[in-house]
Amino acid sequence: MRRLPPLKSLQAFEAAARWLSFTKAAEELFVTPAAISQQIKQLEAYLGIPLFHRMTRAVQLTEEAKTVLPLVTEGFDRLAEAVERLALEEETGLLTVSSAPTFAIKWLVHQLTDFSNKYPDIDVRLDASLETRDFQRDGIDVSIRLGMGDYPGLHVDRIFGEEVSPVCSPKLMSGAKPLGSLEDLKNHRLLHVEWGALTLQSPDWRMWAKAAGLDDIDVKRGPRFTVESMAIEAAINGDGVALVSHSAVVEDLKAGRLVRPFNLAVQSDIGYWLVCPHSHMRRAKVRVFCEWLLAGASKNAREATPALP
C-alpha cells in the first residue's frame, strides 16, 4: 500500500508553492488563507519537515520543498489526465473555450466559421466571462485571458500584445464639430475603458494625451465602461471617441463602422493570452485550436488597418 498524505494537504501545498502565496492559493482553491495554512501545517506534521520559510508578508520554499514541488505538480497533472480518460463524455468533439468577453465578441466569433470549416468534427462551446474559470470544476479546455501573462503552472502563449489608439464613428469626422486635429478632441466626449487591477500602468487617455503632447484637454471627462466592447459600441454609435486596443476593433475598422482619426498609438503592458493546464495540450482538439488561433492572431497583426492620414 502506498503511503500518501491527505490529498487536500498536497493540493494546498502545490498551489501555495506555485504562487508563493497562501492568499493566492486560497483564491485558486476557493478556500480561506487560514484553511491553506492549516492544510500545510498538517502536511508538514505528516512529513516531519518544514516546507515553507514563513516571513511577515511572504513565504519561501525550503530546499526540500523545492525538490519535491515539480514531482507533486506532475502527479496532479497525471491524476487529472487519468480522471479525464475515465470520464464518459457524451460529446467527445466538444471543445469548451473560456474567453474574456471583448476578445470573444469582437474577434473570436468572427473567426469561428473558419475553424469549423477546417475542423468539422470539433464543436466549440464559447464561454465569455469576466470571471477566471476553474479548468477542472467548470470543464474548461482552454482559456483566453486578458492580463500580463503571469499564470504559474499553466501552459501560456501570447495571442496579442496590445496597442491602444483612439477610434470613432466616421460621422464624427465630418459632423457639426469635425474631428480633424488633436485640438478638436476638446469638442468631443472621451470614452474610457476601466481595466481594473490588471496592471499598475493601465492604458488610458492621460497616457495617450501625454504621448500626443496634449496638455490642455481634460482627459478625465466622459463615461466609463468596465468592458471594452461597451466603449466600442458607444463609439460606433457616435457617442464619442474611445481609446481601445487594436485587436478589439479589427472587424469594425474593416467594415467602416469605425475609423482611426490619428496615427498615434501607445503600447499597453497588458495583452491577451492563451492559457491551459499542461496536460490539456496532450488533447488533439486543444492543440489544433491553439495552433489555429495563434496563426489567425499572427495574420491579424500583419493586416493591421492603417489610420487616416
C-alpha positions as CSV (number, residue, x, y, z in Angstrom):
1,M,0.0,0.0,0.0
2,R,1.3,3.5,-0.9
3,R,2.0,5.8,2.0
4,L,0.3,9.1,0.9
5,P,-0.6,12.2,2.8
6,P,-4.1,13.7,2.5
7,L,-4.9,14.9,-1.0
8,K,-6.2,18.3,0.2
9,S,-2.9,19.0,2.0
10,L,-1.0,18.2,-1.1
11,Q,-3.3,20.4,-3.2
12,A,-2.8,23.3,-0.7
13,F,1.0,22.8,-0.8
14,E,1.2,22.6,-4.6
15,A,-0.9,25.8,-5.1
16,A,0.9,27.8,-2.3
17,A,4.3,26.7,-3.6
18,R,3.5,27.6,-7.1
19,W,2.2,31.1,-6.2
20,L,4.5,31.6,-3.2
21,S,1.4,33.0,-1.5
22,F,-1.2,31.4,0.8
23,T,-3.7,34.1,-0.2
24,K,-3.4,33.4,-4.0
25,A,-3.5,29.6,-3.3
26,A,-6.7,30.2,-1.3
27,E,-8.3,32.1,-4.2
28,E,-7.4,29.3,-6.7
29,L,-8.8,26.6,-4.4
30,F,-11.8,28.6,-3.2
31,V,-11.0,28.4,0.4
32,T,-9.6,30.8,3.0
33,P,-5.9,31.6,3.6
34,A,-6.3,30.1,7.1
35,A,-7.5,26.8,5.6
36,I,-4.4,26.7,3.3
37,S,-2.2,27.4,6.3
38,Q,-3.8,24.6,8.3
39,Q,-3.6,22.1,5.5
40,I,0.1,22.9,5.0
41,K,0.8,22.5,8.8
42,Q,-0.9,19.1,8.6
43,L,1.3,18.1,5.7
44,E,4.5,19.4,7.5
45,A,3.5,17.4,10.6
46,Y,2.8,14.3,8.4
47,L,6.2,14.6,6.7
48,G,8.1,15.8,9.8
49,I,9.8,18.6,7.9
50,P,9.1,22.3,7.2
51,L,8.0,23.2,3.7
52,F,8.0,27.0,3.9
53,H,10.1,29.7,5.5
54,R,7.4,32.0,6.9
55,M,8.1,35.7,6.9
56,T,6.0,38.7,7.9
57,R,4.4,39.2,4.5
58,A,5.9,36.5,2.4
59,V,6.7,32.8,2.2
60,Q,9.7,31.0,0.7
61,L,10.1,27.3,-0.1
62,T,12.6,25.2,1.9
63,E,15.2,23.3,-0.1
64,E,13.2,20.1,0.5
65,A,10.0,21.7,-0.9
66,K,11.8,23.0,-4.0
67,T,13.0,19.4,-4.7
68,V,9.6,17.8,-4.4
69,L,7.3,20.5,-6.0
70,P,7.9,19.5,-9.6
71,L,7.0,15.9,-8.8
72,V,3.9,16.9,-6.9
73,T,2.7,19.1,-9.8
74,E,3.4,16.4,-12.4
75,G,1.5,13.9,-10.2
76,F,-1.6,16.2,-10.1
77,D,-1.4,16.6,-13.9
78,R,-1.3,12.9,-14.4
79,L,-4.1,12.3,-12.0
80,A,-6.3,14.9,-13.8
81,E,-5.5,13.2,-17.1
82,A,-6.4,9.8,-15.7
83,V,-9.8,11.1,-14.4
84,E,-10.5,12.8,-17.8
85,R,-9.8,9.5,-19.6
86,L,-12.2,7.7,-17.3
87,A,-15.0,10.3,-17.7
88,L,-17.6,9.4,-20.3
89,E,-18.2,12.4,-22.5
90,E,-21.4,12.4,-24.5
91,E,-19.9,14.9,-26.9
92,T,-16.3,13.8,-27.4
93,G,-15.8,16.5,-30.1
94,L,-16.9,19.4,-27.8
95,L,-14.2,22.0,-27.1
96,T,-15.0,24.4,-24.3
97,V,-13.2,27.8,-24.5
98,S,-13.4,30.4,-21.8
99,S,-12.7,33.9,-23.0
100,A,-12.5,37.5,-21.9
101,P,-15.8,39.0,-23.2
102,T,-14.4,41.6,-25.6
103,F,-12.0,39.2,-27.3
104,A,-14.9,36.7,-27.7
105,I,-17.4,39.2,-29.1
106,K,-15.1,41.4,-31.2
107,W,-12.6,39.0,-32.6
108,L,-13.1,35.3,-31.9
109,V,-16.7,34.9,-33.0
110,H,-15.7,36.4,-36.4
111,Q,-13.1,33.6,-36.9
112,L,-15.0,30.5,-35.7
113,T,-16.6,29.7,-39.1
114,D,-13.0,29.3,-40.4
115,F,-12.2,26.9,-37.6
116,S,-15.4,24.9,-38.1
117,N,-14.7,24.6,-41.8
118,K,-11.2,23.3,-41.1
119,Y,-12.1,21.0,-38.2
120,P,-15.8,20.0,-38.7
121,D,-15.6,17.3,-36.1
122,I,-14.8,19.7,-33.3
123,D,-17.7,21.8,-31.9
124,V,-16.7,24.9,-29.9
125,R,-18.6,26.0,-26.8
126,L,-17.6,29.6,-26.1
127,D,-18.0,30.8,-22.6
128,A,-17.5,34.6,-22.4
129,S,-17.0,35.8,-18.8
130,L,-15.1,38.3,-16.8
131,E,-14.6,35.6,-14.1
132,T,-11.5,33.4,-14.2
133,R,-12.9,29.9,-14.7
134,D,-11.6,26.9,-13.0
135,F,-10.4,24.4,-15.6
136,Q,-11.4,21.2,-13.7
137,R,-14.6,22.4,-11.9
138,D,-16.0,24.3,-14.9
139,G,-14.9,21.8,-17.6
140,I,-12.8,24.3,-19.5
141,D,-10.4,23.0,-22.1
142,V,-8.6,26.3,-22.9
143,S,-8.9,29.9,-21.6
144,I,-8.2,33.2,-23.2
145,R,-7.3,35.8,-20.6
146,L,-6.6,39.5,-20.5
147,G,-3.6,40.3,-18.3
148,M,0.1,40.3,-18.1
149,G,0.9,36.7,-18.7
150,D,1.6,35.7,-15.1
151,Y,-0.1,32.3,-14.9
152,P,2.2,30.0,-12.9
153,G,2.0,26.3,-13.5
154,L,0.0,26.6,-16.7
155,H,0.8,26.5,-20.4
156,V,0.8,30.1,-21.7
157,D,1.0,31.5,-25.3
158,R,0.8,35.2,-26.1
159,I,-2.0,36.0,-28.6
160,F,-1.8,39.7,-28.9
161,G,0.5,42.4,-27.4
162,E,-1.8,45.3,-27.3
163,E,-1.5,48.9,-28.6
164,V,-4.3,51.3,-27.9
165,S,-5.4,54.2,-30.0
166,P,-8.5,56.5,-30.4
167,V,-11.3,55.3,-32.7
168,C,-14.6,56.9,-33.5
169,S,-17.6,56.8,-35.9
170,P,-16.9,58.1,-39.4
171,K,-19.7,60.6,-38.9
172,L,-17.6,62.5,-36.3
173,M,-15.0,63.2,-38.9
174,S,-17.4,65.5,-40.8
175,G,-20.1,66.4,-38.4
176,A,-21.0,69.7,-36.9
177,K,-17.7,69.7,-35.0
178,P,-15.4,67.8,-37.3
179,L,-12.6,65.8,-35.7
180,G,-9.7,66.9,-37.9
181,S,-6.9,67.7,-35.5
182,L,-5.8,66.8,-32.0
183,E,-7.1,70.1,-30.6
184,D,-10.6,69.1,-31.9
185,L,-10.8,66.4,-29.2
186,K,-11.9,69.2,-26.8
187,N,-15.2,69.2,-28.7
188,H,-15.9,65.5,-28.3
189,R,-16.8,63.2,-25.5
190,L,-14.0,60.8,-24.4
191,L,-15.0,57.2,-23.8
192,H,-13.0,55.4,-21.1
193,V,-12.3,51.7,-20.5
194,E,-11.7,50.7,-16.9
195,W,-9.1,47.9,-17.0
196,G,-9.3,47.2,-13.3
197,A,-6.3,45.8,-11.4
198,L,-4.8,44.1,-14.4
199,T,-1.8,46.4,-14.4
200,L,-0.3,49.3,-12.5
201,Q,0.0,51.2,-15.7
202,S,-3.4,50.9,-17.4
203,P,-3.6,52.4,-20.9
204,D,-5.8,55.5,-20.6
205,W,-6.5,58.9,-22.1
206,R,-3.9,60.5,-19.8
207,M,-1.2,58.3,-21.1
208,W,-2.2,58.9,-24.7
209,A,-2.6,62.6,-24.4
210,K,0.9,62.8,-22.8
211,A,2.4,60.9,-25.8
212,A,0.5,63.2,-28.2
213,G,1.8,66.3,-26.5
214,L,-1.7,67.5,-25.4
215,D,-1.8,69.3,-22.1
216,D,-4.9,71.4,-22.4
217,I,-7.5,68.7,-22.6
218,D,-9.5,67.4,-19.6
219,V,-8.7,63.7,-20.0
220,K,-10.9,62.7,-17.0
221,R,-14.2,63.7,-18.5
222,G,-16.6,61.3,-20.2
223,P,-18.3,58.0,-19.4
224,R,-16.5,54.9,-18.2
225,F,-17.0,51.2,-19.2
226,T,-15.9,48.1,-17.3
227,V,-16.0,46.1,-20.5
228,E,-14.1,47.3,-23.6
229,S,-16.7,46.2,-26.1
230,M,-19.2,48.5,-24.5
231,A,-16.9,51.5,-25.1
232,I,-16.5,50.3,-28.7
233,E,-20.3,50.1,-29.2
234,A,-20.7,53.6,-27.9
235,A,-18.0,54.8,-30.3
236,I,-19.8,53.1,-33.2
237,N,-23.0,54.8,-32.2
238,G,-21.3,58.2,-32.5
239,D,-21.3,58.9,-28.7
240,G,-17.7,59.9,-28.5
241,V,-14.1,58.9,-29.1
242,A,-12.9,55.6,-27.5
243,L,-9.3,54.7,-26.6
244,V,-9.3,50.9,-27.2
245,S,-7.0,48.0,-28.2
246,H,-6.4,47.3,-31.9
247,S,-7.4,43.6,-31.8
248,A,-10.8,44.6,-30.4
249,V,-11.7,46.8,-33.4
250,V,-10.2,45.0,-36.4
251,E,-13.5,43.9,-37.9
252,D,-15.2,47.3,-37.2
253,L,-12.3,49.1,-38.9
254,K,-12.5,46.8,-41.9
255,A,-16.3,47.3,-42.2
256,G,-16.0,51.1,-41.9
257,R,-18.0,51.2,-38.7
258,L,-15.0,52.9,-37.0
259,V,-12.1,54.9,-38.2
260,R,-8.8,56.0,-36.5
261,P,-8.7,59.8,-36.6
262,F,-5.0,59.9,-35.5
263,N,-1.8,58.0,-36.3
264,L,-0.6,57.8,-32.7
265,A,-0.9,54.6,-30.7
266,V,0.6,53.8,-27.3
267,Q,1.8,50.4,-26.1
268,S,0.0,48.7,-23.3
269,D,1.6,46.2,-20.9
270,I,-1.4,44.0,-20.9
271,G,-2.5,41.6,-23.7
272,Y,-4.5,38.5,-24.5
273,W,-3.1,35.1,-23.5
274,L,-3.9,31.5,-24.4
275,V,-3.8,29.5,-21.2
276,C,-4.5,25.9,-20.2
277,P,-3.0,23.2,-18.0
278,H,0.0,21.5,-19.5
279,S,-1.9,18.2,-19.6
280,H,-4.6,19.7,-21.8
281,M,-2.0,20.2,-24.6
282,R,-1.9,16.4,-25.0
283,R,-5.5,16.6,-26.3
284,A,-5.6,16.8,-30.0
285,K,-8.6,19.1,-30.1
286,V,-6.8,21.6,-27.8
287,R,-3.6,21.5,-29.8
288,V,-5.3,22.2,-33.1
289,F,-7.4,25.0,-31.7
290,C,-4.4,26.7,-30.1
291,E,-2.4,26.4,-33.3
292,W,-5.3,27.7,-35.4
293,L,-5.9,30.7,-33.1
294,L,-2.3,31.7,-32.8
295,A,-1.9,31.5,-36.6
296,G,-5.0,33.7,-37.1
297,A,-3.8,36.2,-34.5
298,S,-0.4,36.5,-36.3
299,K,-2.2,37.1,-39.6
300,N,-4.4,39.7,-37.9
301,A,-1.3,41.6,-36.6
302,R,0.2,41.7,-40.1
303,E,-3.1,43.0,-41.6
304,A,-3.2,46.0,-39.2
305,T,-5.5,48.6,-40.6
306,P,-3.8,52.0,-41.1
307,A,-5.0,55.2,-39.6
308,L,-6.4,58.0,-41.6
309,P,-3.8,60.4,-43.0
